[in-house]
Amino acid sequence: MIRQRVLAILLLLIAFVALALSHTFPFLDDLSELEETAIVFLGAGCGLAGVWLWLRKTPGAPTPRAADDGGSH
């Protein structure tokens, strides 16, 4: 679980850096449109993978019970 969270944080940091690179740094003017697009897609993919890893349940982890699961009170 810890390794999964660390990897998720690393991917989210990569996504943040890619977002910052694509919007703020002037040296990207020297890159081609294809390279700029690749940076944006890399950032989006890392962000989605990071969120997926953060929210993914570990195998064998108990599932949370719903508040109104129809059980006895």
CORTA-V274840 format. One record per backbone hydrogen bond with DSSP energy under -0.5 kcal/mol. NH is the residue of the N-H (numbers start at 0). CO is the residue of the C=O. Records with the same first field share a line. If there is no record, write none. Layout:
NH=CO, CO
This chain:
4=0
5=1
6=2
7=3
8=4
9=5
10=6
11=7
12=8
13=9
14=10
15=11
16=12
17=13
18=14
19=15
20=16
21=17
22=18, 19
23=19
24=19
27=24
28=25
29=26
30=27
35=31
36=32
37=33
38=34
39=35
40=36
41=37
42=38
43=39
44=40
45=41
46=42
47=43
48=44
49=45
50=46
51=47
52=48
53=49
54=50
55=51
60=57
68=65, 66
